[in-house]
Amino acid sequence: MKKQFNIFLIAMALLLVNQSLSAQWMWGRQDDLERLDTIVSIPKKNSNSIFINDNDFYLRMGFLGINVEIEDDWDSDWRSSRYRPRNFEYIEQHDHGTLKSLDFEIGFNNYLNNGSFPSSSDLYQVKPLGSVYVGLNWNHSTYVSGPLYLDWGGGFSWYNYKFENAATRLDPNGGQLNFVEETNIGSALKSKLKVSYLNVKAVPMFDFSRGKRIVRKYEEDDVRVAFSHKTGFRIGVGPYAGLRLGNKAKYIDRTDGDRDKVKSKGGFFVNDFRYGARLQIGINGFDMFMTYDFNELFENGKGPELNPITIGVTF
């Protein structure tokens, strides 16, 4: 059931991306984009919201790295005095207020033991490309002054630590977490630890394009749909903190041709809280991040001294 749910989530994400690309192609193929040499501020009213009444509909939201704006009967703005082509492009500048977006993050996890990655002799060594991080965040970008912005918000994250040795088992007996190798199995297939968190962050960002983004607007009758993405280079470092929601271990092995799956929840002395520093770097429509936990994954004296580190991309 869980595998089917994961496949469903991936399919929905691909469908959303495909629909947005299809929409841009559908409108873009009708006429070439006319480029307007004008820089405008984001609308000061309803800059990132939704409202519906008898005469108007307005939606502006960022989702999965694509900023979408849908409007109906918006004829009183700066374009009302000029000829408006069906498809056109201009530059919009975020120079006031706060923009909101729902961000999806994916990356890879590891951890450091006294400043170094675990060696092959350590049973807690993980597979870098198999230890996947997934995050879903409600992000706010607030203009402060000049090129300075503040990215803040909260969300959920899921950390998967897939061990290099598939026979690794977590043994919390005796008041301390021990990593042991299971020998009474036929063929070990998978061993991993999964931890979920509720997080908050506040990252000051220097945006050297000063919040400029390219907007491509498509018109069909009295409905207008716009897609936009950031431009230029941006970088920032700031703190984050998290509250552990749960943790569980999962083991899969094969014995006498039968596939056995064992799940064990809790009791692994994982710290209830986490805190650290987050680095964010972006150029044009591409954003990546790196996080490092200042505190250890496990409680002090209850397990190996491991500081989680994650690198990934934001959509």
SVG drawing of the C-alpha trace seen along z (x, -y; Angstrom):
<svg xmlns="http://www.w3.org/2000/svg" viewBox="-22 -55 59 77">
<polyline fill="none" stroke="black" stroke-width="0.4" points="0.0,0.0 2.8,-2.4 4.6,-1.6 1.4,-2.3 1.0,-5.6 4.6,-6.7 4.0,-5.9 0.8,-7.9 2.7,-11.0 5.4,-10.7 2.7,-10.4 0.9,-13.5 4.1,-15.5 4.9,-14.6 1.4,-15.3 1.5,-18.8 4.8,-19.6 3.5,-18.2 0.3,-20.2 2.2,-23.4 4.5,-22.8 1.6,-21.8 -0.2,-25.0 2.8,-27.1 3.2,-25.2 -0.5,-25.5 -0.6,-29.3 2.9,-29.9 2.4,-28.1 -0.4,-30.5 1.7,-33.7 5.3,-34.6 5.9,-36.3 6.1,-40.1 8.8,-41.3 7.9,-44.5 10.9,-46.5 9.1,-47.4 9.9,-46.5 6.8,-46.5 6.3,-45.8 4.3,-42.9 0.7,-44.0 0.6,-45.8 -2.9,-44.5 -3.5,-40.7 0.2,-40.1 0.0,-36.5 -3.6,-35.4 -6.9,-34.2 -10.3,-35.8 -13.5,-35.1 -16.6,-37.3 -19.4,-37.9 -17.2,-39.8 -13.6,-38.8 -11.4,-35.8 -7.7,-36.1 -5.1,-33.5 -1.4,-34.0 0.7,-31.2 4.0,-29.5 4.0,-25.7 6.7,-23.2 9.0,-25.9 6.5,-27.4 4.8,-30.7 1.3,-30.8 -1.1,-33.7 -4.6,-33.4 -6.9,-36.4 -10.2,-37.4 -11.3,-41.0 -8.0,-42.7 -8.3,-45.6 -7.4,-48.5 -3.7,-47.9 -0.7,-49.6 -1.3,-47.7 -4.8,-49.1 -3.4,-52.1 -1.5,-50.1 -2.1,-47.3 -2.0,-44.0 -0.8,-41.1 -2.3,-37.6 1.1,-36.4 3.8,-38.7 6.7,-38.7 7.9,-41.3 10.0,-41.6 8.4,-41.8 10.2,-42.9 9.5,-41.8 10.4,-45.1 7.8,-45.0 5.8,-42.7 5.8,-38.9 5.4,-36.2 4.4,-32.7 5.0,-29.4 4.6,-25.7 8.1,-24.2 9.0,-20.6 12.5,-19.4 14.4,-16.3 18.0,-15.3 20.4,-12.9 21.4,-12.3 24.5,-11.3 26.2,-12.2 29.6,-13.1 31.3,-11.3 33.8,-13.7 34.1,-15.6 34.4,-12.6 32.1,-10.3 31.7,-6.8 34.1,-4.2 33.2,-0.8 34.0,0.8 31.1,-1.1 27.8,0.7 26.0,-2.6 27.6,-3.7 24.9,-4.7 24.5,-4.5 24.7,-8.1 22.4,-7.7 20.0,-5.4 19.5,-7.7 16.8,-10.0 15.5,-13.2 12.0,-14.6 10.6,-17.9 7.4,-19.9 7.6,-23.5 5.3,-26.5 7.8,-29.2 7.6,-33.0 9.9,-35.4 9.8,-38.9 11.5,-41.9 13.7,-43.7 15.9,-46.3 18.1,-46.5 19.1,-43.0 18.2,-41.6 15.3,-39.2 14.2,-36.8 13.1,-33.3 11.1,-31.9 8.4,-29.3 7.9,-25.7 7.1,-22.3 7.7,-18.6 10.8,-16.5 11.5,-12.8 15.0,-11.5 15.9,-8.0 19.2,-6.5 19.8,-3.4 22.7,-1.4 25.5,-0.1 25.3,3.3 21.8,4.6 22.3,6.9 22.7,4.0 20.2,4.1 19.5,1.4 19.5,2.9 18.3,0.5 18.4,3.0 20.5,2.3 19.8,-1.4 22.0,-2.2 21.7,-1.9 24.0,0.7 24.5,1.4 24.8,5.2 25.0,7.5 22.3,10.1 23.6,13.5 20.5,15.6 19.0,14.7 19.3,16.1 20.0,13.0 19.8,9.4 18.1,7.0 17.6,3.7 18.1,2.0 17.3,-1.6 16.2,-4.1 13.6,-6.7 13.0,-9.9 10.4,-12.6 10.4,-16.1 8.3,-19.3 10.7,-22.2 10.9,-26.0 13.6,-28.1 14.6,-31.7 17.3,-32.3 18.5,-35.8 19.0,-35.9 21.0,-38.2 19.3,-38.4 21.5,-40.2 18.7,-40.6 16.7,-42.4 13.7,-40.1 13.3,-40.3 11.6,-37.5 10.6,-36.9 6.8,-36.7 5.2,-35.1 1.5,-35.9 -0.9,-34.1 -4.4,-35.4 -7.5,-33.6 -10.6,-35.7 -10.9,-37.5 -8.8,-35.0 -5.1,-35.6 -2.6,-33.0 1.0,-33.8 4.0,-31.7 7.2,-33.2 10.6,-32.2 13.4,-34.0 16.4,-35.5 20.0,-36.2 22.1,-34.8 21.1,-34.6 22.7,-33.1 22.0,-33.0 22.7,-31.1 20.4,-30.9 19.2,-28.7 16.6,-26.0 15.1,-23.9 12.9,-20.8 10.7,-18.6 10.9,-14.9 7.5,-13.4 8.5,-9.7 11.2,-7.2 11.2,-3.6 13.6,-1.0 12.8,1.3 14.5,4.5 13.9,6.7 15.5,10.1 14.9,13.3 14.9,16.7 14.1,19.9 12.7,17.9 10.3,15.9 10.7,12.1 10.4,11.1 9.8,7.5 10.2,6.3 9.3,2.8 10.2,1.5 8.9,-1.9 10.6,-4.1 13.0,-3.2 16.2,-4.1 17.2,-7.1 16.8,-9.6 16.9,-13.2 13.5,-14.9 14.9,-18.2 17.3,-19.2 18.9,-22.5 21.5,-23.7 22.4,-25.9 21.0,-25.9 22.8,-27.2 20.6,-28.2 22.0,-29.0 20.0,-29.8 20.6,-31.0 17.7,-31.8 15.1,-29.1 17.4,-26.6 17.7,-26.4 19.7,-24.1 20.3,-23.8 22.5,-22.1 21.7,-21.6 24.0,-20.6 22.7,-19.6 24.7,-21.1 23.3,-18.5 23.7,-14.8 21.2,-12.4 21.1,-10.3 20.9,-11.2 24.1,-12.0 25.8,-8.8 23.0,-6.6 24.5,-6.0 27.3,-7.0 28.1,-10.7 26.6,-11.5 25.7,-14.9 23.3,-14.7 24.1,-16.5 21.8,-16.9 22.2,-18.3 19.3,-18.7 17.3,-20.8 14.1,-22.9 11.2,-22.9"/>
</svg>
